[in-house]
């Protein structure tokens, strides 16, 4: 695990660490306290990945649909 905050990680970094956590948990070799800590971190990483995917989906939707329902582009803003 890294000490980097999940909200400071790229989607790819978060996903890669999440995959490592899952592998370690599935192996069953980690002590209980370490497993619990890893599970908690994994939940945080999963939430962050879902957030980034939702943001990407919103950007794609902005690119593909104009306000009148036609294909085109409209400016994307984070506050919408």
C-alpha positions, 0 to 999 in steps of 0.5 A: 500500500502507498501512503498517498491519499486516494484523492491525490491518485490517478484512476490508474494508480487507485485501480492498481493499488485496489487490485493488489489489496484484493490479491492480498486479501484473497491470499489470506496470508495477512494478519487480521488487523492488516487485512482490516486496514487494507479492506478499509483502504480498498473501500476508499480506493473503490469509492474514488475510482467510482467518482472518477468514472462518473466524472468521465461519463459526465464529460462523455455525455457532454461531448455527445449530446447537445441541449437539443438532443443532437450529437455535438459538443457543449462546454463541460463544467465541474459545477454542473 
